[in-house]
Each structure stands twice: as C-alpha cells, then as structure tokens.
C-alpha cells in the first residue's frame, strides 16, 4: 500500500512538473513567434522608438554574425549615457538576441552621448558588429512625448536599417 501511494505521488509530481515545463516552453515559443513590437514590449514594457531601434540592431547583428537568437556565445556591450531613451536600446537588443544581465552577456557601460554605441559579438567566432544610431534618427525620435512613443516604435519597425543605424563588422581583437 505504501509503495502504491509513493508511486502515485511520484507520478502526480512528474505530471505536474511536465505540465509546468510545457507551459514554460509554450511561453518561450509564444515570445519567439510574437511580432517584434510584442517582443520588445514583453522585455521593455512598451515598444518605444529607442527600444525598437535596439531590436532592429539585434536582428541585424544575428544576420551579420550568422547565429540564432539565444546563442550562448553572444555578448552585448551597450556603451550609453545612463539615461532613459539611450539605455532603452539595450532592452530591444535583449528582446531580439536573448542576451541578458542574468546570463552575464549583456553589459551597460556609461559613456557620454557622443560615444554611444552597441557592440554585439560572438565570442566563438571572434566577430563583432558595432552599431551607432544615425543623427537623423536621434533628431527625429529623441525626447518625444510619452503618448507618441508606441506609434514612433511602429514607425521604427518599418524603417530601413540605414535610417536607424550605421554598423561595421570587425574582429573582436580590433579597437574602434
């Protein structure tokens, strides 16, 4: 009798944990299949223009590096003023690439605004993509009223890359 109870208890625990895992997997799949604005909002809270620009940078970095989202060898260093808007870019890059502060592969480094750049690298390839926002993007989207941010994010999603950022691909052992 005791064996049956223990066996039944273990079976129930296994089924509950398998169900929980499936639910967690479902959320991961849902996030991966969501549209980009939803992915940015999931990480950042809303799809504002600087966060969406970061998402676009992350997408482009994955393409240039030839790696998939969540690749463990990815590392992002976002050199930024520690001010909202500039720092929002990091959340967008996180949404696109799967890097995170908790995995220690997303870092913010405080720099003046004129040195702001985002570096996405693949440590296993020894390759990095360095992004900088275009002056036109900054002029158009900096300091928008809060009520216009979501609409501006939608605009950024449909803009060509070269209107949002410039980038260079380099070896990680090179300096700027």
C-alpha positions in Angstrom: 0.0 0.0 0.0 2.8 2.4 0.9 4.6 1.6 -2.3 1.4 2.4 -4.4 0.9 5.7 -2.6 4.6 6.7 -3.2 4.4 5.6 -6.8 1.1 7.5 -7.3 2.6 10.6 -5.6 5.7 10.4 -7.8 3.6 10.1 -10.9 1.4 13.1 -10.0 4.5 15.2 -9.2 6.1 14.2 -12.6 2.9 15.0 -14.5 2.6 18.4 -12.7 6.2 19.3 -13.4 5.9 18.1 -17.1 2.8 20.3 -17.4 4.6 23.2 -15.9 7.6 22.7 -18.3 5.2 22.6 -21.2 3.6 25.8 -20.1 7.0 27.5 -19.7 8.0 26.2 -23.1 4.8 27.5 -24.5 5.6 31.0 -23.2 9.0 30.8 -24.8 7.5 29.7 -28.1 4.9 32.4 -27.9 7.5 35.0 -27.3 9.6 33.7 -30.2 6.6 33.8 -32.5 5.2 37.1 -31.4 5.6 40.1 -33.6 8.6 42.3 -32.8 6.6 45.0 -31.1 5.2 42.5 -28.7 8.7 41.0 -28.1 10.0 44.5 -27.3 7.0 45.3 -25.0 7.5 41.9 -23.2 11.0 42.9 -22.2 10.8 46.6 -22.1 7.2 47.4 -21.1 6.4 49.3 -24.3 7.7 49.4 -27.9 9.2 52.9 -27.9 11.5 54.1 -30.7 14.8 53.6 -29.0 13.9 50.1 -27.7 12.7 49.1 -31.2 15.9 50.5 -32.7 17.8 48.2 -30.3 15.6 45.3 -31.5 16.4 46.1 -35.1 20.2 46.3 -34.2 19.9 42.9 -32.6 18.1 41.4 -35.6 20.8 42.8 -37.9 23.6 41.5 -35.6 22.2 38.0 -35.7 22.1 38.1 -39.5 25.6 39.6 -39.9 27.1 37.1 -37.4 25.1 34.2 -38.8 23.8 33.0 -35.4 20.4 32.2 -33.9 18.7 34.0 -31.1 19.8 32.7 -27.7 23.3 31.6 -28.9 25.2 31.4 -25.7 28.4 32.8 -27.2 26.7 36.1 -27.9 27.7 39.1 -25.9 26.4 42.7 -25.9 28.1 45.7 -24.6 25.9 48.8 -24.8 28.0 51.9 -24.3 25.5 54.5 -23.2 24.7 57.5 -21.2 22.8 56.2 -18.1 19.6 58.0 -19.2 16.3 56.6 -20.4 16.0 56.5 -24.2 19.7 55.7 -24.7 19.6 52.8 -22.2 16.3 51.5 -23.8 18.3 50.3 -26.7 19.7 47.5 -24.5 16.3 46.1 -23.8 15.5 46.0 -27.5 18.8 44.2 -28.2 17.9 41.7 -25.4 14.5 41.1 -27.0 16.0 40.3 -30.4 19.0 38.3 -29.3 18.2 36.6 -26.0 21.2 38.1 -24.1 20.5 39.1 -20.5 22.2 40.6 -17.5 21.5 37.4 -15.6 23.5 35.3 -18.1 26.2 37.9 -17.8 26.2 38.5 -21.6 24.6 41.9 -21.5 26.5 44.8 -20.1 25.9 48.6 -19.9 28.9 50.8 -19.8 28.5 54.5 -19.0 29.8 56.9 -21.7 29.0 60.4 -22.9 26.3 60.6 -25.6 28.7 61.2 -28.4 30.4 57.8 -27.7 27.2 55.8 -27.5 27.4 52.5 -29.4 26.2 49.0 -29.2 28.5 46.1 -29.8 27.1 42.6 -30.4 29.8 40.0 -30.6 30.0 36.2 -30.9 32.9 35.1 -28.7 33.2 31.8 -30.5 33.6 33.5 -33.9 35.8 36.4 -32.8 33.5 38.7 -34.7 31.5 41.8 -33.6 29.0 44.2 -35.1 29.3 47.8 -33.8 26.1 49.9 -34.1 25.6 53.7 -33.9 22.3 55.5 -34.2 22.1 57.9 -37.2 22.0 61.6 -36.4 18.7 61.7 -38.3 17.1 59.0 -36.1 18.2 60.8 -32.9 16.9 64.2 -34.2 13.5 62.6 -35.2 12.9 60.5 -32.1 14.7 62.0 -29.1 12.5 63.4 -26.3 9.1 62.5 -27.8 6.1 62.9 -25.5 5.2 59.7 -23.8 1.9 59.4 -25.6 3.7 59.2 -29.0 6.3 56.6 -28.1 4.3 53.4 -29.2 3.4 55.0 -32.6 7.0 56.0 -33.0 8.1 52.5 -32.3 5.8 51.2 -35.0 7.4 53.7 -37.4 10.9 52.5 -36.5 10.0 48.9 -37.1 9.2 49.7 -40.8 12.1 52.0 -41.5 15.2 50.9 -43.5 18.2 50.0 -41.3 20.3 52.8 -42.7 17.8 55.4 -41.5 18.1 54.0 -37.9 21.7 53.0 -37.5 25.1 52.5 -39.1 27.2 49.5 -38.4 30.6 47.9 -39.1 31.6 44.3 -38.7 35.0 43.7 -37.2 37.2 41.2 -35.5 36.8 41.3 -31.7 40.6 41.8 -31.2 40.3 45.2 -33.1 39.8 48.5 -31.4 37.4 51.2 -32.6 
